[in-house]
Amino acid sequence: MTNIKKQINHIINACKYSIQGIRTAFSEELAFRQDVFLFFLGSFLAVIMPITTELKLLLYISLILILISELINTAIEKTIDRIGLEFHELSKKAKDIGSAIVFVSLLNALFLWVFIFFKYVILV
């Protein structure tokens, strides 16, 4: 197999694994399903808001960051659970930090959405 074919196969396999990861997160994690719902609701609201395309893009990015952070958090939790289900302080810290990643991304989105809504929609 040529080098180019190997690279193409690697990309195809990476995409398959990524899609499998998204499916797993969606089927096994309520929080991820809630975030996907929030993404679609937010996407709809962004489309109907009377703001520039650039601001809509910022809103979409904030929603995508929530999905990314939830996937990171899920990966951390699954890894810790794989190591062992018994309580360990370092496991708790890792899971708490993963949760903090999601929390910070939610705060980021909330701040951005509120700012844009009040500055460009309400106060126009």
N, C-alpha and C positions, 0 to 999 in steps of 0.2 A: 504494500500500500504506500502510495506516495505521501510525502509530507503534507501536501495540501489536503489530501483526502483524510489524513489523520486529524488535521486541524478542524476540518468540517465536521467529522464525526464527534470530535471533542465538544464542539459548539452545540451540536444536535443533542448529545447526551446531557450536557449542562442544562439546556433548555428543558429537557424531559424531567430532570431531577428538580428543577425549579418549579415547574408546574405541579409535580407530585407534592412538593413541599407546601405550595399554596393550597392544594386540595386537602392535604392532611390538616393544615391549620384551620381551614374552613370547616371541615367535618368534625374536628375534635375540640375546637376552642370557641366557646361562646363569645368571648371578648373579641376575637378576630371577626366573627360574623357580625357583631354589633358595629365594629369599626368599618366593615364593608358597607353595611347599611348607612352609616354616617357618611361614608364617602359618596355613595350614590345620591343621598339626600342633599348633601352639600354641593355636589356637582350640579344638580338640578337648580338649586338656589343660586349658584354662581352664574348659571346660564341666564336666568331671568333678572338678575340684578343689573341695574343701569350703570355699569362701570366699564372701564376700558378693558381691552383684552389682556393687557399686562397685569392689571389687578386681578382679573379672573384667574390668570395663570398662577399668581401668588397664592390665591385661595386653594387651587387644585394642589399645588405643591405642599401646602400645609396639611392637606388631607392625606396625601400620599406618604408624608413623613409619619403620620399616625400609623398607617398600615405597616410601614417598614419597622417602626419601633415595636409594634405588637409582634411581628415575626421574630425580631431579635429576642424579645422577652420570652416568647414561646420556645425558641431554641435553647435559651439559658435554662428555662424550667425543665424541659425534656432532658437536657444533659445532666442536670442535678439529680433528677429522679432516676436516671439510668445508673448513676453512681450509687445511690442508695436512698431509701425512703426514711431512714431514721434521722432524727433531728441532729443537725450539726450547725454550729454558729456560722461557719463559712458558707454553707449552703444557704442559710437564711439571708446572709448578707448579699450573696449573688442574686438570689431571687428578688430581694428588696431593691437592689440596684436595677435589675431588669424592669421591675415595676416602675421605678423612678424614670426610666427612659420613656416609657409610655406616658407617664404623667406630665413630664416636661414637654413632650410633643403635643399633648392635648392642650396644655396651657399656651404653648406657642400658637396653635391654631385658633384657640379661643381669643387670644389677644389680637391676632391679625384680623379675624372675622369681625370682632367688635369694632376695632379701629376703622376698618374699611367701611363697615356698615354705617357707623355714625358720621364719619368724615365725608363719604362720597354718596351716601344714599339719603340719610336723614337730614343732614345739614346742607344739602344742595340748594 
